[in-house]
Amino acid sequence: MANTYTQLYVHYVFAVQNRLCLINNKWRDSLYKYLKGIIDQQGHKLYVINGMNDHIHVLISMNPKQAPSDLMYHLKRSSSLWINQNLLSAGKFSWQEGFGAFSLGKSQLPEKIKYIEQQQQHHKKVSFREEYLRFLKENEIEYDERYIFKPIE
């Protein structure tokens, strides 16, 4: 699109089905590289990716030609197929339905990158559910408790 200029930074958060701790440290880096490949292929720029055994944070500069839900469809579908085809997880791996997408301004990038890079230290003090609810409240997003990521049962 001629004369179209954008700067769209989005922080995505998505979780393993039922928040099970299935992302194994042995293949976590390979998963992140795989996700980066999808992000690149879809025409976006990855700034940082990190997470825990039950969820992932991704900070991306978005190409406006694709909707966030379309990108998440590709990321989740392709990566769960990759995990299952390579038998990386005991049993069938799947991502939980839904995701969080939070917009940022350029000046917020350094702080958010640092936050995502320090996920392991952060989650020693704060649960994923507490973290996610804080994001929703900070961004003044109305939500229905029934559709928040399911707790570990």
N, CA, C and O atoms as a GROMACS GRO file, in nm:
protein
  612
    1MET      N    1   0.084  -0.118   0.000
    1MET     CA    2   0.000   0.000   0.000
    1MET      C    3   0.088   0.124   0.000
    1MET      O    4   0.162   0.149   0.095
    2ALA      N    5   0.080   0.199  -0.103
    2ALA     CA    6   0.158   0.322  -0.114
    2ALA      C    7   0.114   0.422  -0.008
    2ALA      O    8  -0.004   0.431   0.025
    3ASN      N    9   0.210   0.496   0.043
    3ASN     CA   10   0.183   0.600   0.143
    3ASN      C   11   0.118   0.548   0.270
    3ASN      O   12   0.044   0.621   0.336
    4THR      N   13   0.146   0.424   0.306
    4THR     CA   14   0.097   0.368   0.431
    4THR      C   15   0.218   0.342   0.520
    4THR      O   16   0.308   0.267   0.483
    5TYR      N   17   0.218   0.402   0.636
    5TYR     CA   18   0.330   0.388   0.729
    5TYR      C   19   0.275   0.349   0.865
    5TYR      O   20   0.183   0.412   0.917
    6THR      N   21   0.331   0.245   0.921
    6THR     CA   22   0.280   0.199   1.049
    6THR      C   23   0.393   0.168   1.146
    6THR      O   24   0.508   0.146   1.107
    7GLN      N   25   0.358   0.168   1.271
    7GLN     CA   26   0.448   0.127   1.379
    7GLN      C   27   0.358   0.062   1.483
    7GLN      O   28   0.304   0.128   1.572
    8LEU      N   29   0.343  -0.070   1.470
    8LEU     CA   30   0.249  -0.144   1.553
    8LEU      C   31   0.324  -0.248   1.635
    8LEU      O   32   0.366  -0.351   1.583
    9TYR      N   33   0.340  -0.222   1.762
    9TYR     CA   34   0.408  -0.315   1.852
    9TYR      C   35   0.302  -0.388   1.934
    9TYR      O   36   0.215  -0.326   1.996
   10VAL      N   37   0.311  -0.521   1.935
   10VAL     CA   38   0.212  -0.601   2.007
   10VAL      C   39   0.282  -0.706   2.092
   10VAL      O   40   0.371  -0.777   2.046
   11HIS      N   41   0.240  -0.713   2.217
   11HIS     CA   42   0.288  -0.813   2.313
   11HIS      C   43   0.179  -0.920   2.319
   11HIS      O   44   0.067  -0.895   2.364
   12TYR      N   45   0.213  -1.041   2.273
   12TYR     CA   46   0.120  -1.154   2.274
   12TYR      C   47   0.153  -1.247   2.391
   12TYR      O   48   0.269  -1.266   2.427
   13VAL      N   49   0.048  -1.304   2.448
   13VAL     CA   50   0.063  -1.404   2.554
   13VAL      C   51  -0.032  -1.518   2.520
   13VAL      O   52  -0.151  -1.496   2.496
   14PHE      N   53   0.021  -1.641   2.518
   14PHE     CA   54  -0.065  -1.757   2.495
   14PHE      C   55  -0.014  -1.875   2.576
   14PHE      O   56   0.104  -1.884   2.609
   15ALA      N   57  -0.107  -1.967   2.606
   15ALA     CA   58  -0.078  -2.073   2.703
   15ALA      C   59  -0.102  -2.212   2.644
   15ALA      O   60  -0.178  -2.229   2.549
   16VAL      N   61  -0.035  -2.308   2.704
   16VAL     CA   62  -0.056  -2.449   2.674
   16VAL      C   63  -0.195  -2.488   2.722
   16VAL      O   64  -0.242  -2.438   2.825
   17GLN      N   65  -0.261  -2.578   2.649
   17GLN     CA   66  -0.394  -2.625   2.688
   17GLN      C   67  -0.397  -2.666   2.835
   17GLN      O   68  -0.311  -2.742   2.881
   18ASN      N   69  -0.494  -2.615   2.908
   18ASN     CA   70  -0.510  -2.638   3.052
   18ASN      C   71  -0.390  -2.593   3.134
   18ASN      O   72  -0.373  -2.633   3.249
   19ARG      N   73  -0.306  -2.510   3.074
   19ARG     CA   74  -0.186  -2.457   3.140
   19ARG      C   75  -0.095  -2.566   3.193
   19ARG      O   76  -0.028  -2.548   3.295
   20LEU      N   77  -0.093  -2.679   3.125
   20LEU     CA   78  -0.002  -2.786   3.165
   20LEU      C   79   0.140  -2.745   3.132
   20LEU      O   80   0.163  -2.676   3.033
   21CYS      N   81   0.234  -2.786   3.213
   21CYS     CA   82   0.375  -2.750   3.193
   21CYS      C   83   0.439  -2.848   3.094
   21CYS      O   84   0.518  -2.934   3.133
   22LEU      N   85   0.406  -2.832   2.966
   22LEU     CA   86   0.451  -2.925   2.863
   22LEU      C   87   0.567  -2.874   2.779
   22LEU      O   88   0.628  -2.951   2.705
   23ILE      N   89   0.598  -2.745   2.789
   23ILE     CA   90   0.711  -2.692   2.712
   23ILE      C   91   0.838  -2.729   2.787
   23ILE      O   92   0.869  -2.671   2.891
   24ASN      N   93   0.910  -2.824   2.732
   24ASN     CA   94   1.027  -2.881   2.798
   24ASN      C   95   1.150  -2.795   2.772
   24ASN      O   96   1.171  -2.747   2.661
   25ASN      N   97   1.231  -2.778   2.875
   25ASN     CA   98   1.355  -2.700   2.862
   25ASN      C   99   1.447  -2.755   2.754
   25ASN      O  100   1.523  -2.679   2.694
   26LYS      N  101   1.440  -2.885   2.728
   26LYS     CA  102   1.528  -2.947   2.627
   26LYS      C  103   1.500  -2.897   2.486
   26LYS      O  104   1.592  -2.887   2.405
   27TRP      N  105   1.374  -2.865   2.456
   27TRP     CA  106   1.339  -2.821   2.320
   27TRP      C  107   1.278  -2.681   2.315
   27TRP      O  108   1.231  -2.638   2.210
   28ARG      N  109   1.279  -2.612   2.426
   28ARG     CA  110   1.222  -2.476   2.432
   28ARG      C  111   1.287  -2.382   2.329
   28ARG      O  112   1.216  -2.312   2.256
   29ASP      N  113   1.421  -2.380   2.322
   29ASP     CA  114   1.489  -2.291   2.227
   29ASP      C  115   1.454  -2.325   2.083
   29ASP      O  116   1.440  -2.236   1.999
   30SER      N  117   1.441  -2.455   2.053
   30SER     CA  118   1.402  -2.496   1.918
   30SER      C  119   1.260  -2.448   1.886
   30SER      O  120   1.232  -2.407   1.773
   31LEU      N  121   1.172  -2.453   1.985
   31LEU     CA  122   1.035  -2.402   1.966
   31LEU      C  123   1.039  -2.252   1.937
   31LEU      O  124   0.970  -2.205   1.847
   32TYR      N  125   1.119  -2.180   2.013
   32TYR     CA  126   1.127  -2.035   1.991
   32TYR      C  127   1.181  -2.003   1.851
   32TYR      O  128   1.132  -1.910   1.786
   33LYS      N  129   1.279  -2.078   1.806
   33LYS     CA  130   1.333  -2.059   1.670
   33LYS      C  131   1.226  -2.090   1.566
   33LYS      O  132   1.213  -2.020   1.466
   34TYR      N  133   1.148  -2.195   1.590
   34TYR     CA  134   1.040  -2.232   1.498
   34TYR      C  135   0.937  -2.120   1.492
   34TYR      O  136   0.893  -2.081   1.384
   35LEU      N  137   0.897  -2.067   1.608
   35LEU     CA  138   0.800  -1.958   1.613
   35LEU      C  139   0.854  -1.833   1.544
   35LEU      O  140   0.780  -1.763   1.474
   36LYS      N  141   0.984  -1.805   1.562
   36LYS     CA  142   1.046  -1.690   1.495
   36LYS      C  143   1.036  -1.707   1.343
   36LYS      O  144   1.009  -1.610   1.272
   37GLY      N  145   1.058  -1.828   1.295
   37GLY     CA  146   1.047  -1.854   1.151
   37GLY      C  147   0.908  -1.824   1.098
   37GLY      O  148   0.894  -1.768   0.989
   38ILE      N  149   0.806  -1.860   1.173
   38ILE     CA  150   0.668  -1.832   1.133
   38ILE      C  151   0.643  -1.682   1.133
   38ILE      O  152   0.584  -1.628   1.039
   39ILE      N  153   0.688  -1.615   1.237
   39ILE     CA  154   0.672  -1.469   1.247
   39ILE      C  155   0.739  -1.400   1.129
   39ILE      O  156   0.680  -1.312   1.067
   40ASP      N  157   0.861  -1.440   1.098
   40ASP     CA  158   0.933  -1.384   0.983
   40ASP      C  159   0.857  -1.410   0.853
   40ASP      O  160   0.838  -1.320   0.771
   41GLN      N  161   0.814  -1.535   0.835
   41GLN     CA  162   0.744  -1.574   0.713
   41GLN      C  163   0.615  -1.494   0.694
   41GLN      O  164   0.575  -1.464   0.582
   42GLN      N  165   0.550  -1.458   0.804
   42GLN     CA  166   0.426  -1.382   0.798
   42GLN      C  167   0.450  -1.232   0.780
   42GLN      O  168   0.355  -1.154   0.770
   43GLY      N  169   0.577  -1.191   0.776
   43GLY     CA  170   0.610  -1.051   0.747
   43GLY      C  171   0.618  -0.959   0.868
   43GLY      O  172   0.605  -0.838   0.854
   44HIS      N  173   0.640  -1.016   0.985
   44HIS     CA  174   0.651  -0.936   1.107
   44HIS      C  175   0.795  -0.939   1.157
   44HIS      O  176   0.878  -1.016   1.109
   45LYS      N  177   0.824  -0.853   1.255
   45LYS     CA  178   0.958  -0.850   1.315
   45LYS      C  179   0.948  -0.890   1.461
   45LYS      O  180   0.875  -0.829   1.538
   46LEU      N  181   1.022  -0.995   1.498
   46LEU     CA  182   1.026  -1.040   1.637
   46LEU      C  183   1.129  -0.958   1.714
   46LEU      O  184   1.242  -0.941   1.669
   47TYR      N  185   1.089  -0.908   1.831
   47TYR     CA  186   1.181  -0.839   1.921
   47TYR      C  187   1.232  -0.933   2.029
   47TYR      O  188   1.351  -0.937   2.058
   48VAL      N  189   1.140  -1.009   2.089
   48VAL     CA  190   1.179  -1.101   2.196
   48VAL      C  191   1.071  -1.208   2.212
   48VAL      O  192   0.952  -1.184   2.191
   49ILE      N  193   1.118  -1.326   2.250
   49ILE     CA  194   1.027  -1.437   2.282
   49ILE      C  195   1.083  -1.508   2.404
   49ILE      O  196   1.203  -1.533   2.413
   50ASN      N  197   0.995  -1.540   2.498
   50ASN     CA  198   1.036  -1.612   2.618
   50ASN      C  199   0.909  -1.658   2.689
   50ASN      O  200   0.799  -1.619   2.653
   51GLY      N  201   0.926  -1.740   2.788
   51GLY     CA  202   0.810  -1.786   2.862
   51GLY      C  203   0.847  -1.889   2.966
   51GLY      O  204   0.962  -1.898   3.011
   52MET      N  205   0.747  -1.964   3.002
   52MET     CA  206   0.761  -2.068   3.102
   52MET      C  207   0.716  -2.200   3.040
   52MET      O  208   0.688  -2.206   2.921
   53ASN      N  209   0.709  -2.303   3.121
   53ASN     CA  210   0.670  -2.434   3.069
   53ASN      C  211   0.522  -2.440   3.032
   53ASN      O  212   0.478  -2.534   2.966
   54ASP      N  213   0.444  -2.340   3.074
   54ASP     CA  214   0.300  -2.342   3.045
   54ASP      C  215   0.251  -2.226   2.960
   54ASP      O  216   0.134  -2.223   2.923
   55HIS      N  217   0.337  -2.129   2.927
   55HIS     CA  218   0.292  -2.016   2.845
   55HIS      C  219   0.411  -1.946   2.780
   55HIS      O  220   0.526  -1.967   2.817
   56ILE      N  221   0.378  -1.861   2.680
   56ILE     CA  222   0.480  -1.790   2.603
   56ILE      C  223   0.441  -1.643   2.589
   56ILE      O  224   0.324  -1.608   2.577
   57HIS      N  225   0.543  -1.558   2.591
   57HIS     CA  226   0.530  -1.415   2.562
   57HIS      C  227   0.607  -1.387   2.434
   57HIS      O  228   0.719  -1.435   2.416
   58VAL      N  229   0.548  -1.308   2.345
   58VAL     CA  230   0.613  -1.271   2.219
   58VAL      C  231   0.590  -1.122   2.198
   58VAL      O  232   0.476  -1.074   2.209
   59LEU      N  233   0.696  -1.047   2.168
   59LEU     CA  234   0.683  -0.905   2.136
   59LEU      C  235   0.721  -0.887   1.989
   59LEU      O  236   0.832  -0.921   1.948
   60ILE      N  237   0.628  -0.833   1.912
   60ILE     CA  238   0.641  -0.826   1.766
   60ILE      C  239   0.608  -0.686   1.716
   60ILE      O  240   0.521  -0.617   1.771
   61SER      N  241   0.678  -0.645   1.612
   61SER     CA  242   0.637  -0.530   1.534
   61SER      C  243   0.552  -0.588   1.420
   61SER      O  244   0.603  -0.661   1.336
   62MET      N  245   0.424  -0.554   1.418
   62MET     CA  246   0.328  -0.615   1.326
   62MET      C  247   0.327  -0.552   1.188
   62MET      O  248   0.335  -0.430   1.174
   63ASN      N  249   0.316  -0.636   1.088
   63ASN     CA  250   0.285  -0.593   0.953
   63ASN      C  251   0.134  -0.574   0.947
   63ASN      O  252   0.060  -0.666   0.982
   64PRO      N  253   0.085  -0.457   0.904
   64PRO     CA  254  -0.060  -0.431   0.909
   64PRO      C  255  -0.142  -0.514   0.810
   64PRO      O  256  -0.264  -0.508   0.812
   65LYS      N  257  -0.076  -0.592   0.726
   65LYS     CA  258  -0.150  -0.674   0.629
   65LYS      C  259  -0.213  -0.797   0.693
   65LYS      O  260  -0.291  -0.867   0.629
   66GLN      N  261  -0.179  -0.825   0.820
   66GLN     CA  262  -0.232  -0.945   0.884
   66GLN      C  263  -0.294  -0.907   1.019
   66GLN      O  264  -0.239  -0.828   1.094
   67ALA      N  265  -0.408  -0.965   1.046
   67ALA     CA  266  -0.476  -0.943   1.174
   67ALA      C  267  -0.408  -1.024   1.283
   67ALA      O  268  -0.354  -1.132   1.255
   68PRO      N  269  -0.408  -0.975   1.406
   68PRO     CA  270  -0.349  -1.052   1.517
   68PRO      C  271  -0.404  -1.194   1.528
   68PRO      O  272  -0.328  -1.288   1.553
   69SER      N  273  -0.534  -1.212   1.510
   69SER     CA  274  -0.591  -1.346   1.521
   69SER      C  275  -0.540  -1.439   1.413
   69SER      O  276  -0.525  -1.559   1.437
   70ASP      N  277  -0.512  -1.387   1.295
   70ASP     CA  278  -0.455  -1.470   1.187
   70ASP      C  279  -0.312  -1.512   1.221
   70ASP      O  280  -0.274  -1.627   1.198
   71LEU      N  281  -0.234  -1.420   1.273
   71LEU     CA  282  -0.098  -1.454   1.312
   71LEU      C  283  -0.100  -1.561   1.421
   71LEU      O  284  -0.025  -1.658   1.414
   72MET      N  285  -0.184  -1.543   1.522
   72MET     CA  286  -0.190  -1.641   1.630
   72MET      C  287  -0.238  -1.777   1.580
   72MET      O  288  -0.192  -1.880   1.630
   73TYR      N  289  -0.328  -1.778   1.484
   73TYR     CA  290  -0.372  -1.904   1.424
   73TYR      C  291  -0.252  -1.978   1.365
   73TYR      O  292  -0.233  -2.096   1.391
   74HIS      N  293  -0.173  -1.906   1.286
   74HIS     CA  294  -0.055  -1.968   1.223
   74HIS      C  295   0.048  -2.013   1.327
   74HIS      O  296   0.101  -2.123   1.318
   75LEU      N  297   0.075  -1.928   1.425
   75LEU     CA  298   0.173  -1.964   1.528
   75LEU      C  299   0.130  -2.089   1.605
   75LEU      O  300   0.209  -2.182   1.622
   76LYS      N  301   0.008  -2.090   1.652
   76LYS     CA  302  -0.039  -2.201   1.734
   76LYS      C  303  -0.056  -2.329   1.654
   76LYS      O  304  -0.012  -2.436   1.697
   77ARG      N  305  -0.118  -2.318   1.539
   77ARG     CA  306  -0.142  -2.438   1.458
   77ARG      C  307  -0.012  -2.502   1.413
   77ARG      O  308   0.009  -2.622   1.432
   78SER      N  309   0.075  -2.421   1.353
   78SER     CA  310   0.201  -2.475   1.301
   78SER      C  311   0.290  -2.530   1.410
   78SER      O  312   0.350  -2.637   1.395
   79SER      N  313   0.300  -2.458   1.522
   79SER     CA  314   0.389  -2.503   1.629
   79SER      C  315   0.336  -2.629   1.699
   79SER      O  316   0.414  -2.716   1.736
   80SER      N  317   0.205  -2.639   1.717
   80SER     CA  318   0.153  -2.762   1.780
   80SER      C  319   0.171  -2.881   1.687
   80SER      O  320   0.201  -2.991   1.734
   81LEU      N  321   0.154  -2.862   1.557
   81LEU     CA  322   0.182  -2.970   1.461
   81LEU      C  323   0.329  -3.010   1.467
   81LEU      O  324   0.361  -3.129   1.468
   82TRP      N  325   0.417  -2.912   1.471
   82TRP     CA  326   0.562  -2.938   1.477
   82TRP      C  327   0.598  -3.015   1.604
   82TRP      O  328   0.674  -3.112   1.599
   83ILE      N  329   0.544  -2.973   1.717
   83ILE     CA  330   0.572  -3.042   1.844
   83ILE      C  331   0.522  -3.186   1.839
   83ILE      O  332   0.592  -3.278   1.881
   84ASN      N  333   0.401  -3.206   1.788
   84ASN     CA  334   0.344  -3.340   1.782
   84ASN      C  335   0.414  -3.429   1.680
   84ASN      O  336   0.439  -3.547   1.707
   85GLN      N  337   0.447  -3.375   1.564
   85GLN     CA  338   0.515  -3.455   1.460
   85GLN      C  339   0.655  -3.498   1.505
   85GLN      O  340   0.702  -3.605   1.467
   86ASN      N  341   0.719  -3.415   1.586
   86ASN     CA  342   0.853  -3.446   1.634
   86ASN      C  343   0.851  -3.519   1.769
   86ASN      O  344   0.956  -3.544   1.829
   87LEU      N  345   0.731  -3.552   1.816
   87LEU     CA  346   0.713  -3.627   1.941
   87LEU      C  347   0.789  -3.564   2.059
   87LEU      O  348   0.852  -3.633   2.138
   88LEU      N  349   0.780  -3.431   2.067
   88LEU     CA  350   0.852  -3.359   2.171
   88LEU      C  351   0.780  -3.360   2.305
   88LEU      O  352   0.843  -3.342   2.410
   89SER      N  353   0.652  -3.381   2.303
   89SER     CA  354   0.572  -3.379   2.425
   89SER      C  355   0.512  -3.517   2.449
   89SER      O  356   0.472  -3.586   2.356
   90ALA      N  357   0.507  -3.555   2.574
   90ALA     CA  358   0.439  -3.681   2.609
   90ALA      C  359   0.290  -3.658   2.588
   90ALA      O  360   0.232  -3.570   2.653
   91GLY      N  361   0.229  -3.733   2.502
   91GLY     CA  362   0.088  -3.712   2.470
   91GLY      C  363   0.071  -3.602   2.368
   91GLY      O  364   0.168  -3.545   2.318
   92LYS      N  365  -0.055  -3.573   2.336
   92LYS     CA  366  -0.086  -3.473   2.234
   92LYS      C  367  -0.070  -3.332   2.291
   92LYS      O  368  -0.124  -3.300   2.396
   93PHE      N  369   0.006  -3.250   2.220
   93PHE     CA  370   0.028  -3.111   2.261
   93PHE      C  371  -0.073  -3.022   2.190
   93PHE      O  372  -0.099  -3.040   2.071
   94SER      N  373  -0.129  -2.926   2.263
   94SER     CA  374  -0.212  -2.823   2.200
   94SER      C  375  -0.207  -2.696   2.283
   94SER      O  376  -0.181  -2.698   2.404
   95TRP      N  377  -0.232  -2.586   2.215
   95TRP     CA  378  -0.238  -2.457   2.282
   95TRP      C  379  -0.381  -2.434   2.328
   95TRP      O  380  -0.476  -2.482   2.266
   96GLN      N  381  -0.396  -2.360   2.435
   96GLN     CA  382  -0.528  -2.325   2.484
   96GLN      C  383  -0.591  -2.225   2.388
   96GLN      O  384  -0.521  -2.143   2.327
   97GLU      N  385  -0.722  -2.231   2.375
   97GLU     CA  386  -0.794  -2.137   2.289
   97GLU      C  387  -0.775  -1.995   2.342
   97GLU      O  388  -0.770  -1.974   2.463
   98GLY      N  389  -0.765  -1.900   2.252
   98GLY     CA  390  -0.754  -1.760   2.290
   98GLY      C  391  -0.610  -1.716   2.313
   98GLY      O  392  -0.518  -1.797   2.313
   99PHE      N  393  -0.594  -1.587   2.334
   99PHE     CA  394  -0.462  -1.527   2.356
   99PHE      C  395  -0.483  -1.385   2.405
   99PHE      O  396  -0.592  -1.329   2.395
  100GLY      N  397  -0.376  -1.327   2.458
  100GLY     CA  398  -0.376  -1.186   2.493
  100GLY      C  399  -0.292  -1.110   2.392
  100GLY      O  400  -0.187  -1.159   2.350
  101ALA      N  401  -0.336  -0.992   2.353
  101ALA     CA  402  -0.260  -0.906   2.262
  101ALA      C  403  -0.268  -0.765   2.317
  101ALA      O  404  -0.376  -0.707   2.329
  102PHE      N  405  -0.152  -0.710   2.350
  102PHE     CA  406  -0.146  -0.581   2.417
  102PHE      C  407  -0.057  -0.488   2.337
  102PHE      O  408   0.060  -0.519   2.312
  103SER      N  409  -0.110  -0.372   2.296
  103SER     CA  410  -0.033  -0.279   2.215
  103SER      C  411   0.062  -0.196   2.301
  103SER      O  412   0.036  -0.170   2.418
  104LEU      N  413   0.171  -0.156   2.239
  104LEU     CA  414   0.274  -0.077   2.307
  104LEU      C  415   0.317   0.039   2.220
  104LEU      O  416   0.304   0.035   2.097
  105GLY      N  417   0.368   0.143   2.284
  105GLY     CA  418   0.433   0.250   2.213
  105GLY      C  419   0.583   0.222   2.208
  105GLY      O  420   0.634   0.144   2.289
  106LYS      N  421   0.652   0.285   2.116
  106LYS     CA  422   0.796   0.262   2.098
  106LYS      C  423   0.874   0.285   2.228
  106LYS      O  424   0.968   0.211   2.257
  107SER      N  425   0.836   0.386   2.304
  107SER     CA  426   0.909   0.416   2.428
  107SER      C  427   0.895   0.306   2.533
  107SER      O  428   0.974   0.299   2.627
  108GLN      N  429   0.795   0.221   2.519
  108GLN     CA  430   0.772   0.112   2.615
  108GLN      C  431   0.852  -0.014   2.581
  108GLN      O  432   0.859  -0.106   2.662
  109LEU      N  433   0.912  -0.019   2.462
  109LEU     CA  434   0.979  -0.142   2.418
  109LEU      C  435   1.092  -0.188   2.511
  109LEU      O  436   1.092  -0.305   2.549
  110PRO      N  437   1.186  -0.103   2.549
  110PRO     CA  438   1.296  -0.153   2.633
  110PRO      C  439   1.249  -0.218   2.763
  110PRO      O  440   1.300  -0.323   2.802
  111GLU      N  441   1.153  -0.156   2.829
  111GLU     CA  442   1.102  -0.212   2.955
  111GLU      C  443   1.029  -0.345   2.931
  111GLU      O  444   1.046  -0.439   3.008
  112LYS      N  445   0.949  -0.353   2.825
  112LYS     CA  446   0.874  -0.476   2.797
  112LYS      C  447   0.968  -0.588   2.752
  112LYS      O  448   0.947  -0.704   2.789
  113ILE      N  449   1.071  -0.556   2.675
  113ILE     CA  450   1.170  -0.656   2.634
  113ILE      C  451   1.238  -0.714   2.758
  113ILE      O  452   1.252  -0.836   2.771
  114LYS      N  453   1.279  -0.627   2.848
  114LYS     CA  454   1.344  -0.672   2.972
  114LYS      C  455   1.249  -0.760   3.053
  114LYS      O  456   1.290  -0.863   3.106
  115TYR      N  457   1.123  -0.720   3.061
  115TYR     CA  458   1.023  -0.796   3.135
  115TYR      C  459   1.009  -0.938   3.076
  115TYR      O  460   1.007  -1.036   3.151
  116ILE      N  461   1.000  -0.948   2.945
  116ILE     CA  462   0.984  -1.078   2.880
  116ILE      C  463   1.110  -1.162   2.895
  116ILE      O  464   1.102  -1.283   2.917
  117GLU      N  465   1.225  -1.100   2.884
  117GLU     CA  466   1.351  -1.174   2.900
  117GLU      C  467   1.366  -1.232   3.041
  117GLU      O  468   1.433  -1.334   3.059
  118GLN      N  469   1.304  -1.169   3.140
  118GLN     CA  470   1.318  -1.212   3.279
  118GLN      C  471   1.199  -1.292   3.331
  118GLN      O  472   1.168  -1.288   3.450
  119GLN      N  473   1.134  -1.366   3.242
  119GLN     CA  474   1.016  -1.444   3.281
  119GLN      C  475   1.044  -1.543   3.395
  119GLN      O  476   0.965  -1.553   3.489
  120GLN      N  477   1.155  -1.614   3.388
  120GLN     CA  478   1.184  -1.715   3.490
  120GLN      C  479   1.195  -1.651   3.629
  120GLN      O  480   1.140  -1.705   3.725
  121GLN      N  481   1.263  -1.539   3.641
  121GLN     CA  482   1.276  -1.472   3.770
  121GLN      C  483   1.140  -1.415   3.815
  121GLN      O  484   1.104  -1.424   3.932
  122HIS      N  485   1.067  -1.358   3.720
  122HIS     CA  486   0.938  -1.296   3.752
  122HIS      C  487   0.840  -1.398   3.809
  122HIS      O  488   0.768  -1.369   3.905
  123HIS      N  489   0.836  -1.517   3.750
  123HIS     CA  490   0.736  -1.616   3.791
  123HIS      C  491   0.774  -1.692   3.918
  123HIS      O  492   0.701  -1.782   3.961
  124LYS      N  493   0.886  -1.657   3.978
  124LYS     CA  494   0.916  -1.709   4.111
  124LYS      C  495   0.827  -1.639   4.214
  124LYS      O  496   0.804  -1.692   4.323
  125LYS      N  497   0.778  -1.520   4.178
  125LYS     CA  498   0.699  -1.438   4.270
  125LYS      C  499   0.552  -1.426   4.232
  125LYS      O  500   0.466  -1.413   4.319
  126VAL      N  501   0.524  -1.431   4.102
  126VAL     CA  502   0.389  -1.404   4.052
  126VAL      C  503   0.343  -1.520   3.963
  126VAL      O  504   0.419  -1.565   3.877
  127SER      N  505   0.221  -1.568   3.983
  127SER     CA  506   0.168  -1.677   3.900
  127SER      C  507   0.130  -1.623   3.762
  127SER      O  508   0.112  -1.503   3.742
  128PHE      N  509   0.119  -1.715   3.668
  128PHE     CA  510   0.078  -1.676   3.532
  128PHE      C  511  -0.059  -1.610   3.536
  128PHE      O  512  -0.081  -1.509   3.469
  129ARG      N  513  -0.152  -1.667   3.611
  129ARG     CA  514  -0.287  -1.611   3.618
  129ARG      C  515  -0.284  -1.467   3.673
  129ARG      O  516  -0.351  -1.379   3.618
  130GLU      N  517  -0.208  -1.445   3.780
  130GLU     CA  518  -0.196  -1.310   3.836
  130GLU      C  519  -0.137  -1.214   3.733
  130GLU      O  520  -0.183  -1.101   3.718
  131GLU      N  521  -0.034  -1.260   3.664
  131GLU     CA  522   0.030  -1.178   3.562
  131GLU      C  523  -0.068  -1.141   3.452
  131GLU      O  524  -0.078  -1.024   3.413
  132TYR      N  525  -0.142  -1.240   3.402
  132TYR     CA  526  -0.234  -1.219   3.291
  132TYR      C  527  -0.348  -1.124   3.331
  132TYR      O  528  -0.385  -1.034   3.255
  133LEU      N  529  -0.403  -1.145   3.449
  133LEU     CA  530  -0.509  -1.056   3.497
  133LEU      C  531  -0.458  -0.914   3.513
  133LEU      O  532  -0.531  -0.818   3.487
  134ARG      N  533  -0.333  -0.899   3.556
  134ARG     CA  534  -0.274  -0.765   3.568
  134ARG      C  535  -0.266  -0.697   3.432
  134ARG      O  536  -0.296  -0.578   3.420
  135PHE      N  537  -0.225  -0.772   3.328
  135PHE     CA  538  -0.220  -0.715   3.193
  135PHE      C  539  -0.358  -0.667   3.149
  135PHE      O  540  -0.372  -0.558   3.093
  136LEU      N  541  -0.459  -0.748   3.174
  136LEU     CA  542  -0.595  -0.711   3.135
  136LEU      C  543  -0.639  -0.584   3.207
  136LEU      O  544  -0.696  -0.494   3.145
  137LYS      N  545  -0.612  -0.576   3.337
  137LYS     CA  546  -0.653  -0.459   3.415
  137LYS      C  547  -0.573  -0.334   3.376
  137LYS      O  548  -0.630  -0.226   3.362
  138GLU      N  549  -0.442  -0.349   3.358
  138GLU     CA  550  -0.358  -0.234   3.318
  138GLU      C  551  -0.402  -0.177   3.183
  138GLU      O  552  -0.392  -0.056   3.160
  139ASN      N  553  -0.448  -0.263   3.095
  139ASN     CA  554  -0.491  -0.220   2.962
  139ASN      C  555  -0.640  -0.192   2.955
  139ASN      O  556  -0.695  -0.169   2.847
  140GLU      N  557  -0.706  -0.195   3.071
  140GLU     CA  558  -0.849  -0.166   3.082
  140GLU      C  559  -0.932  -0.249   2.985
  140GLU      O  560  -1.020  -0.198   2.916
  141ILE      N  561  -0.901  -0.380   2.982
  141ILE     CA  562  -0.972  -0.473   2.895
  141ILE      C  563  -1.078  -0.544   2.978
  141ILE      O  564  -1.048  -0.609   3.079
  142GLU      N  565  -1.203  -0.532   2.934
  142GLU     CA  566  -1.311  -0.604   3.002
  142GLU      C  567  -1.297  -0.752   2.968
  142GLU      O  568  -1.264  -0.787   2.855
  143TYR      N  569  -1.322  -0.837   3.067
  143TYR     CA  570  -1.309  -0.981   3.044
  143TYR      C  571  -1.413  -1.056   3.124
  143TYR      O  572  -1.469  -1.005   3.221
  144ASP      N  573  -1.437  -1.177   3.082
  144ASP     CA  574  -1.530  -1.267   3.149
  144ASP      C  575  -1.446  -1.377   3.213
  144ASP      O  576  -1.371  -1.446   3.144
  145GLU      N  577  -1.457  -1.394   3.344
  145GLU     CA  578  -1.378  -1.494   3.417
  145GLU      C  579  -1.388  -1.633   3.354
  145GLU      O  580  -1.293  -1.711   3.362
  146ARG      N  581  -1.501  -1.664   3.291
  146ARG     CA  582  -1.519  -1.797   3.232
  146ARG      C  583  -1.422  -1.822   3.117
  146ARG      O  584  -1.395  -1.936   3.082
  147TYR      N  585  -1.369  -1.714   3.059
  147TYR     CA  586  -1.284  -1.729   2.942
  147TYR      C  587  -1.138  -1.695   2.967
  147TYR      O  588  -1.058  -1.688   2.873
  148ILE      N  589  -1.103  -1.673   3.092
  148ILE     CA  590  -0.962  -1.653   3.126
  148ILE      C  591  -0.895  -1.789   3.117
  148ILE      O  592  -0.960  -1.892   3.140
  149PHE      N  593  -0.766  -1.792   3.083
  149PHE     CA  594  -0.696  -1.918   3.071
  149PHE      C  595  -0.731  -2.011   3.186
  149PHE      O  596  -0.725  -1.972   3.302
  150LYS      N  597  -0.767  -2.132   3.153
  150LYS     CA  598  -0.809  -2.228   3.254
  150LYS      C  599  -0.696  -2.256   3.352
  150LYS      O  600  -0.580  -2.269   3.312
  151PRO      N  601  -0.730  -2.263   3.481
  151PRO     CA  602  -0.626  -2.296   3.579
  151PRO      C  603  -0.589  -2.444   3.568
  151PRO      O  604  -0.664  -2.524   3.512
  152ILE      N  605  -0.475  -2.479   3.620
  152ILE     CA  606  -0.433  -2.618   3.622
  152ILE      C  607  -0.528  -2.694   3.712
  152ILE      O  608  -0.551  -2.656   3.827
  153GLU      N  609  -0.584  -2.802   3.660
  153GLU     CA  610  -0.683  -2.879   3.736
  153GLU      C  611  -0.621  -3.002   3.797
  153GLU      O  612  -0.690  -3.079   3.864
   0.00000   0.00000   0.00000
